[in-house]
Amino acid sequence: MRPLEGIKVLDLSRVLAGPTATAVLGDLGCDVIKIENPDGGDETRGWGPPWAGTESAYYLSANRNKRSLTLNLKHPEGIKIVERILKDSDVVILNFPGKRIEKLGFTYDWAKKIKPDIIWANISGFGLTGPKKDLPGYDILIQGMSGLMSVTGEADGGPVKVGVAVADVFTALYTVIAILAALKRRTDTGEGTAIDNSLYECMTSALVNVANNYLIGGLVPKRFGTAHPNIVPYQAFKASDIHIIVGVGNDRQFREFSGILGRPEWADDERFSSNALRVKNRRVLLPLIEAEISKRTADEWTLLLEEKEIPVAPINTMDRTFSDEQFGARGFIQTVPHVSGEIKLMKNPIHFSDMDTSIYRAPPTLGEHTEEILAQYGYSPEDILRLKKDNAI
């Protein structure tokens, strides 16, 4: 059993934010039909290497548990097919700026005329109102504009982009939350709604306390690298092999930590005896800690500090991350049959006691389910052949 079985989603999105949202909905049991251009489809299909057959790893990361239907949306028959599917859908997801929606005609007014209780969800860079509504949204631009990059990087270095498209991912998850809320409201009232989410607002919202430090106190935050502005030590240190993160959250932990490092006198040093003093004297203390940490491996320090319940973790590369036995115990990595052979994908990280979120459908090849879906919506083999000849599909 899956919690959203029976919910049908028409997916008109592409690249990452929209497809990530619909992948999560697919994990939860929605029947997701992904509409793609016959001429290449979702552009992330070509964003490789690496590849699994002809599909990029990038595309595979956000398109599990869906079916692919290729349609020419410049052809009247292609639009008719979209409208037929929409009439039978619960949710439609797009990711276009306002002027693109108007050009395509895929507005909320269009959708609700076909299906009055439809939940119409659009993701764009800046939303459908305001002076930036027609601008395209790219993750790196949003990371910069939101202020995220201003607080990411070393204190004496330049701003740094987070290594994954976090603005897209945050927006995808906010959109799933909004859709779940809209489905509940529709159950109660019978009414659909329009959802207008922007990467700009979702990314800025995710800055939580950093953003509120400015709103409440007028403080423009600085970059601290891996360090914390209010807690010391709380950052990465270089062990003899790789970096580890140590988070000493209180004075008791600092006393334990100092003892493990072989420097118990630090706990009573008038420069370091409280967190406030350690923050004040961080430039003195941190090099001393770094010198001690460099004497052992990351795994050695991890064992010693975990025994005393001091927060510690290695900064893993992907090979170390995916060799962690924790993932094996949780069944997080799933081997999935694919046209290229078996591939490994991450499952949805949500765990229910009595409902499934595993991958039941490999990310589709381009147009893999076109004939299957059209037959489902009443098109005969002859109709499908005609649509192919007309370049509508």
Buried (B, 14 or more C-beta within 10 A) or exposed (E): EBBBEEBBBBBBBBBBBBBBBBBBBBBBBBBBBBBBBBEEBBBBBBEBEEBBEEBBBBBBBBBBBBBBBBBBBEBEBBBEBBBBBBEBBBBBBBBBBBEBBEEBEBBBEBBBEBBEEBBBBBBBBBBBEEEBBBBEBBBEBBBBBBBBBBBBBEEEEEBBBBEEBBBBBBBBBBBBBBBBEBBEBBEEEEEBBBBBBBBBBBBBEBBEEBBEBEEEEEEEBEBBBEBBBEBBBBBBBEBEEBBBBBBBEEBEBBBBBBBBBEBEEBBEBEEBBEBEBBBBBBEEBBEBBBEBBEEBBBEBBBEBBEEEEBEBBBBBEEEEEBEEEEBEEEEBEBEBEBEBEEBEBEBBEEEEEEBBBEBBBBBBBBBBBBBEBBBBEEBEEEEBEBBEEEEBB
